[in-house]
Amino acid sequence: MQKVLIIDEEDNVAVAVQPLKKGDEVNINLKSRGKVYKLKVYESIPFGHKIALKEIKKGERVIKYGQAIGKATKNIDKGEHVHTHNVESTKGRGDLQIG
């Protein structure tokens, strides 16, 4: 069973479709890129939460399902839990623009 879900090849995060434990290895098959990525889980991630597929720099857009959903409030390492503690949501807000 697949452990994470990626919808769009531009995504820099994936969604955990089962709880992930620190140290787990996740194999991600991106058919559109013709690659299988191996990702080591940096910290435990609950079901439905996001995991960084690559390093995301502070201020960089977080892309999920091909859409920018926010921006990183600090540097996020590959395999790290991506959630409200390190992302400022910009979805549904009229006062912020993602650049």
C-alpha positions as CSV (number, residue, x, y, z in Angstrom):
1,M,0.0,0.0,0.0
2,Q,1.2,3.5,-0.9
3,K,2.1,5.5,2.2
4,V,1.8,9.0,0.7
5,L,-0.3,10.7,-2.0
6,I,1.1,13.1,-4.6
7,I,-1.3,14.5,-7.1
8,D,0.8,16.9,-9.2
9,E,4.4,16.6,-10.4
10,E,5.0,20.2,-9.1
11,D,4.1,19.3,-5.5
12,N,6.8,19.8,-3.0
13,V,4.8,18.0,-0.3
14,A,2.9,14.7,-0.2
15,V,0.0,13.7,2.1
16,A,0.4,10.8,4.4
17,V,-2.4,8.3,3.7
18,Q,-1.3,6.3,6.8
19,P,0.6,7.4,9.9
20,L,4.3,7.7,9.2
21,K,6.9,7.0,11.9
22,K,10.3,8.6,12.3
23,G,12.8,6.6,10.4
24,D,10.3,5.0,8.0
25,E,11.4,4.9,4.4
26,V,8.8,5.8,1.8
27,N,9.2,4.9,-1.8
28,I,7.4,7.3,-4.1
29,N,6.8,6.3,-7.7
30,L,6.2,9.3,-9.9
31,K,5.3,7.8,-13.2
32,S,5.2,11.2,-14.9
33,R,8.8,11.7,-14.0
34,G,9.8,8.1,-14.6
35,K,11.4,8.0,-11.2
36,V,11.1,6.3,-7.8
37,Y,12.1,8.5,-4.9
38,K,13.2,7.2,-1.6
39,L,12.3,9.4,1.3
40,K,13.3,8.9,4.9
41,V,10.7,10.2,7.4
42,Y,12.4,12.9,9.6
43,E,9.8,12.8,12.3
44,S,6.4,11.1,12.9
45,I,3.6,12.4,10.7
46,P,-0.1,11.8,11.4
47,F,-2.5,10.5,8.8
48,G,-3.6,13.3,6.5
49,H,-0.7,15.6,7.3
50,K,2.0,16.7,4.8
51,I,5.6,15.6,4.4
52,A,8.3,17.6,2.5
53,L,9.5,15.9,-0.7
54,K,12.4,18.2,-0.9
55,E,14.0,21.0,1.1
56,I,11.7,24.0,1.2
57,K,13.4,27.3,2.0
58,K,11.9,29.9,4.3
59,G,9.5,32.1,2.2
60,E,9.2,29.5,-0.5
61,R,5.7,28.4,-1.6
62,V,4.4,25.1,-0.4
63,I,2.7,23.3,-3.3
64,K,0.0,20.6,-2.7
65,Y,-2.2,19.1,-5.4
66,G,-0.5,21.5,-7.9
67,Q,-1.6,24.6,-5.9
68,A,0.3,26.9,-3.6
69,I,-1.3,26.5,-0.2
70,G,1.0,28.7,1.8
71,K,4.6,29.7,2.4
72,A,7.3,28.2,4.6
73,T,7.9,30.3,7.8
74,K,11.3,28.5,8.3
75,N,13.5,26.2,6.3
76,I,11.9,22.7,6.1
77,D,14.1,19.7,5.5
78,K,13.2,16.8,3.1
79,G,11.2,14.3,5.1
80,E,10.0,16.8,7.7
81,H,6.4,17.2,8.9
82,V,4.8,20.2,7.1
83,H,2.0,21.8,9.1
84,T,1.0,25.0,10.9
85,H,4.2,25.1,12.9
86,N,6.3,25.8,9.7
87,V,3.8,27.0,7.1
88,E,1.7,30.2,6.9
89,S,-1.5,29.4,5.1
90,T,-2.5,31.8,2.3
91,K,-5.5,29.8,1.0
92,G,-8.8,31.6,1.5
93,R,-7.2,34.8,2.7
94,G,-7.8,38.0,0.8
95,D,-5.0,40.0,2.5
96,L,-2.0,37.9,1.3
97,Q,-0.7,37.1,-2.1
98,I,1.7,34.3,-2.9
99,G,4.5,35.4,-5.1
